[in-house]
Amino acid sequence: MPFENLLEINIKAFFFNSKTDYLPYYKNFTFTLDNNTSLVDVLKLIKEENSDFSYPEEDLLFRVNHLVVTGVEKVSDVVKELGKELTIEPALKYRSDNGLILNNSDFLHQYRTLFSGHNTNKEDLAYYLTLYPVHYASETFNYNHEYIGDAILLLAHKMIVEDNSEYKEQILDAINDEFTGIRCCEYENNVFKGEDYNKKINELKAMLNLKESVSFIDKISKLTLRKKSNDIEESLNNENIALYIGDKKSTNIIERFKSTAKIHKTNIINFKMSSKKAGQSIINTCSELAHKKAGTILLDALDSGANILVCSQISDVNYFQSVIGRCERELGRDIELKIISIDTFNTLKNKIVEEL
């Protein structure tokens, strides 16, 4: 076999057995693989090296570096997108019974509970079953375990828009629960090479004309919670700085940030949630969850070592600064993180260059 057709990858694999383990743990593996090796073949290799590793023989679904996969993907394609350091985990860790094996009873439970009596048919169920990966890739599950799932919303869209269901109002009412429904949904495409459903989710939200649900307590909190100082010294030498890009993924922004950071002689801090949404689109329909999301992202940057967060969009700066006090209260931690825009960051760079 030609050497150029081989890949060496490092795997960190999830282990947990609800019958014997109190907490999950991870073990490391290194494999040299052919480019045509599939992810399910990798699971088999892990199993050969450690018999405690478990995965389902049917309905296989799991995550690689936080993206949901089905196992048929080629390792070479995954490495091209995610690199050679791969973490393998259940599609939803809190629903793991044994390794990658999920308690997936919630998937059909949502279908039967929400759409019984709304004239669903075999075609509706068949379509819903194709959304199995989408359901377990739902970002909202990370913050609300009772959420109905993105797949239900897509089925609702199909029934209303494509099938012109006579039960439109009942279907919209079924997905609009204040605590578990579409109000909680800030959709992100977490399926590897998956279809993006943002447009369909937004069309459903427009049909419902969702009203602001910010509580009176939240409104009062804006007046009483302390403000953060974002004053930055002209010299940023040796500061630990992270970049938040949210859903505005741009290679140009990242490269410009890195070049500016070099001029400042700052330390670039990478954090896992730099490209995740932070509740911006649900702050007025599900404020508690929005605060959890924003606070979790800010703490991820802080705990990764950053003391300054640079945002690629000024709107994100304004958002984080407006909710940070509520985030601290929601998560029970101080978030000592200065938040500035990339324009401010570049302006400070220009001052340094002028002085030179």
C-alpha positions in Angstrom: 0.0 0.0 0.0 1.5 3.4 -1.0 2.7 5.5 1.9 0.8 8.6 0.6 -2.5 6.7 1.0 -2.0 6.2 4.7 -3.3 8.5 7.5 -2.2 8.5 11.1 -4.9 9.7 13.4 -5.2 10.1 17.1 -8.5 9.1 18.7 -9.9 10.0 22.1 -12.8 7.7 22.6 -15.7 7.9 25.1 -16.3 5.0 27.6 -19.3 4.6 29.9 -21.4 1.8 31.2 -24.4 2.9 33.3 -24.4 -0.5 35.1 -20.8 -0.3 36.3 -19.5 3.3 35.9 -20.3 6.4 37.9 -18.8 8.8 35.4 -17.7 8.5 31.8 -14.0 8.4 30.9 -11.9 8.6 27.8 -9.1 6.4 26.4 -6.6 7.3 23.6 -5.8 5.3 20.5 -3.5 5.9 17.5 -4.2 4.2 14.1 -2.6 4.3 10.7 -5.4 3.9 8.2 -6.0 3.7 4.5 -7.8 6.8 3.0 -10.8 4.6 2.2 -11.3 3.5 5.8 -14.8 4.5 7.1 -15.6 5.7 10.6 -17.4 2.5 11.5 -14.2 0.7 10.7 -12.5 2.9 13.2 -15.0 1.9 15.8 -14.3 -1.8 15.1 -10.6 -1.2 15.6 -11.2 0.5 18.9 -13.4 -2.4 19.9 -10.6 -4.9 19.0 -8.1 -3.0 21.2 -10.6 -2.6 24.1 -13.6 -4.8 24.5 -15.3 -2.3 26.9 -15.9 0.0 24.0 -19.5 -0.1 22.8 -21.5 1.1 19.9 -24.9 0.1 18.3 -25.0 -2.4 15.5 -28.1 -0.6 14.1 -29.1 3.1 13.9 -25.4 4.0 14.4 -25.0 7.7 15.3 -22.2 9.4 17.2 -20.2 12.6 17.3 -16.7 13.3 16.0 -15.3 16.6 17.3 -18.9 17.7 18.2 -20.4 17.0 14.7 -22.9 14.1 14.3 -21.9 11.3 11.9 -23.5 8.0 10.9 -20.3 6.0 10.5 -20.3 5.7 6.7 -18.1 8.8 6.3 -14.5 8.2 5.1 -11.8 9.0 7.6 -10.0 11.0 4.9 -13.0 13.3 4.5 -13.3 13.8 8.2 -9.6 14.6 8.6 -9.8 17.1 5.8 -12.5 19.0 7.7 -11.6 18.4 11.4 -7.9 17.4 11.5 -6.1 14.3 12.7 -7.0 14.7 16.4 -10.5 13.2 16.7 -12.8 12.8 19.8 -15.5 10.2 19.5 -18.5 10.6 21.7 -22.2 9.7 21.9 -24.6 11.8 19.8 -25.9 13.0 23.2 -23.8 12.1 26.2 -26.5 12.4 28.7 -28.6 9.8 26.8 -25.7 7.2 26.7 -26.5 3.9 28.3 -23.3 2.2 27.2 -20.6 3.9 25.2 -22.1 5.2 22.0 -25.4 3.3 22.5 -28.2 5.8 23.2 -31.5 5.5 24.9 -33.3 6.9 21.9 -36.9 6.4 23.1 -37.4 10.2 23.0 -37.1 10.3 19.2 -40.4 8.5 18.5 -42.0 9.7 21.7 -41.9 13.3 20.5 -43.5 12.3 17.2 -46.3 10.4 18.9 -46.9 13.0 21.6 -47.0 16.1 19.4 -48.6 14.9 16.2 -51.1 12.3 17.2 -54.5 13.4 15.9 -53.0 15.8 13.3 -53.6 13.5 10.4 -50.0 12.3 10.0 -49.5 9.5 7.6 -46.8 6.9 6.7 -45.0 9.4 4.5 -44.7 11.9 7.4 -43.3 9.2 9.6 -40.9 8.0 6.9 -39.7 11.6 6.5 -39.3 12.0 10.2 -37.2 8.9 10.5 -34.7 10.3 7.9 -34.2 13.2 10.4 -32.8 10.9 13.1 -29.3 12.5 12.9 -30.8 16.0 12.9 -32.7 15.3 16.1 -29.7 14.3 18.1 -27.6 17.1 16.5 -29.9 19.7 18.0 -27.8 22.4 19.7 -30.6 23.3 22.2 -30.3 19.8 23.8 -27.0 21.0 25.3 -29.0 23.5 27.4 -32.5 22.1 27.7 -32.9 18.3 27.8 -36.7 18.7 27.5 -36.5 20.4 24.1 -38.6 18.8 21.4 -35.8 18.6 18.8 -35.1 20.2 15.5 -36.4 17.2 13.6 -40.0 17.8 14.9 -39.8 21.4 13.6 -38.8 20.2 10.2 -41.6 17.7 10.1 -44.0 20.5 11.1 -42.6 22.6 8.2 -43.2 19.8 5.7 -46.7 19.2 6.9 -47.6 22.9 6.7 -45.7 24.2 3.7 -45.3 21.2 1.4 -48.4 19.2 2.3 -50.7 22.2 3.0 -52.1 20.4 6.1 -55.6 21.5 7.2 -54.2 21.2 10.8 -51.8 24.1 10.4 -52.9 26.0 13.5 -52.9 22.8 15.7 -49.4 21.9 14.4 -48.0 25.4 15.1 -49.6 25.3 18.6 -48.0 21.9 19.2 -44.5 23.1 18.5 -44.9 26.4 20.4 -44.5 25.4 24.0 -42.9 28.2 26.0 -40.2 26.0 27.6 -39.6 23.1 25.1 -40.7 24.3 21.7 -39.5 26.5 18.8 -39.0 29.5 21.1 -35.9 27.7 22.4 -34.5 26.8 19.0 -31.4 28.6 17.8 -30.7 26.2 14.9 -27.1 25.2 14.1 -26.2 22.6 11.5 -24.2 20.1 13.6 -24.4 17.2 11.2 -21.1 16.5 9.3 -21.7 17.6 5.7 -25.4 17.9 6.6 -28.1 20.0 5.0 -28.6 23.4 6.5 -32.2 24.0 7.7 -32.0 27.6 8.9 -34.5 28.8 6.2 -37.2 26.3 7.2 -36.8 27.0 10.9 -37.0 30.7 10.3 -40.1 30.3 8.2 -41.9 28.5 11.0 -40.9 31.3 13.4 -42.3 33.8 11.1 -45.6 31.9 10.9 -45.9 32.1 14.7 -44.9 35.8 14.9 -43.3 35.1 18.2 -43.6 37.8 20.8 -41.1 39.0 23.3 -41.1 36.8 26.4 -38.4 38.7 28.4 -39.6 38.5 32.0 -40.1 41.5 34.3 -37.3 40.3 36.5 -34.9 40.2 33.4 -35.9 43.8 32.5 -35.2 45.0 36.1 -31.9 43.1 36.1 -30.6 45.2 33.2 -30.9 48.2 35.5 -29.4 46.6 38.6 -26.6 44.3 37.4 -23.2 45.7 37.4 -21.6 46.9 34.2 -18.3 45.6 32.9 -15.3 47.8 32.2 -13.9 47.3 28.7 -11.2 49.9 28.9 -8.1 48.6 27.1 -4.6 50.0 27.5 -2.9 51.1 24.3 -0.4 48.3 24.7 -1.7 44.7 24.5 1.7 43.1 24.9 1.4 39.6 26.5 -2.4 39.8 26.8 -4.3 36.5 26.2 -6.8 37.2 23.5 -9.5 35.0 21.9 -11.6 35.6 18.8 -15.4 35.0 18.7 -16.8 34.7 15.2 -20.2 33.2 16.0 -22.0 32.1 12.8 -20.1 34.7 10.7 -17.4 32.2 9.7 -14.8 33.9 7.6 -11.2 32.8 6.9 -10.3 36.4 6.1 -11.4 37.6 9.5 -9.4 34.9 11.3 -6.3 35.6 9.2 -6.5 39.4 9.8 -7.0 38.8 13.5 -3.9 36.6 13.6 -1.8 39.1 11.8 -2.9 41.9 14.1 -2.2 39.8 17.2 1.3 39.3 16.0 1.8 43.1 15.8 0.4 43.4 19.3 2.7 40.6 20.5 -0.4 39.0 22.2 -1.1 35.4 22.9 -3.9 33.9 20.8 -6.2 31.7 22.8 -8.3 29.1 21.0 -11.5 28.0 22.5 -14.0 25.4 21.4 -17.1 27.5 21.2 -15.7 30.4 19.2 -18.0 29.7 16.3 -21.2 28.8 18.2 -24.3 31.0 18.4 -24.8 32.7 21.8 -28.5 33.1 22.0 -28.7 36.3 20.0 -31.7 35.1 18.0 -33.7 33.9 21.0 -33.0 36.5 23.6 -36.6 37.9 23.2 -38.4 34.5 23.1 -36.4 32.4 25.5 -34.2 34.7 27.5 -33.1 32.2 30.2 -31.7 29.8 27.7 -30.1 32.7 25.8 -28.3 33.8 28.9 -27.1 30.2 29.5 -25.7 30.0 26.0 -23.9 33.4 26.1 -22.5 32.7 29.6 -21.3 29.2 28.6 -19.5 30.7 25.6 -17.9 33.5 27.6 -16.8 31.0 30.3 -15.3 28.7 27.7 -13.1 31.6 26.5 -12.2 32.6 30.0 -11.4 29.1 31.2 -9.3 28.5 28.1 -7.1 31.3 29.3 -8.4 34.5 27.6 -8.8 37.8 29.4 -9.9 39.7 26.3 -12.5 38.6 23.8 -12.4 40.1 20.4 -15.7 39.8 18.5 -15.8 39.9 14.7 -19.2 41.7 14.7 -20.0 44.9 16.7 -23.5 43.5 17.2 -22.0 40.6 19.2 -20.0 43.0 21.4 -23.1 44.9 22.2 -25.0 41.7 22.9 -22.4 40.2 25.2 -22.0 43.4 27.1 -25.7 43.8 27.6 -26.3 40.2 28.9 -23.0 39.5 30.8 -24.4 40.4 34.2 -27.4 38.2 33.7 -25.1 35.4 32.5 -23.2 35.6 35.7 -26.3 35.3 37.8 -27.6 32.4 35.6 -24.4 30.4 35.8 -23.3 31.5 39.3 -19.8 32.7 38.3 -18.0 36.0 37.7 -17.0 36.5 34.1 -13.9 38.7 34.2 -13.5 39.1 30.5 -13.1 42.3 28.5 -15.1 42.3 25.3 -14.1 44.5 22.3 -14.8 44.5 18.6 -12.2 43.6 16.0 -12.4 47.2 14.7 -11.3 48.4 18.2 -8.6 45.7 18.1 -7.3 47.0 14.8 -7.5 50.7 15.9 -5.2 49.8 18.8 -2.9 48.2 16.3 -2.8 51.4 14.2 -1.9 53.5 17.2 1.0 51.3 17.9 2.2 51.5 14.3 1.9 55.3 14.3 4.0 55.5 17.5 6.6 53.4 15.8 
